[in-house]
């Protein structure tokens, strides 16, 4: 009996598919150009093209005096399981407008995650709605902790979406 050849992974277009799954998001290590501005210990890692775009802005604009990625660590209580977790905001930046200097903590999220989820309805499964409600609740807990953290230090907290980064 002849040996069987291993089955090839064929996609819809008839081409051979990779055995390793493709990443859904644009991510990687950002190469800092102005090393005196970046105050982190490790190289910054972006998890979306929006984060990369913001890193490029921080690195290249004179309005940003210094920046950190995913620092500091903020403790928050998870609204679903009640445990204490650590939240790492996307960015901490030191900004200036020429006369004033201030700190801002920046979180970058898709716009859809910054508004309350819609209820179950036409074309919306219960599972999808529950997932969106869970994400919304966790994000609110993180952002409340971040606002409190920033208020104690007289910093600003801002959530940016793709609409802000255009």
Order of alpha helices (4+ residues) and beta strands (2+ residues): beta-beta-alpha-beta-beta-beta-beta-beta-alpha-beta
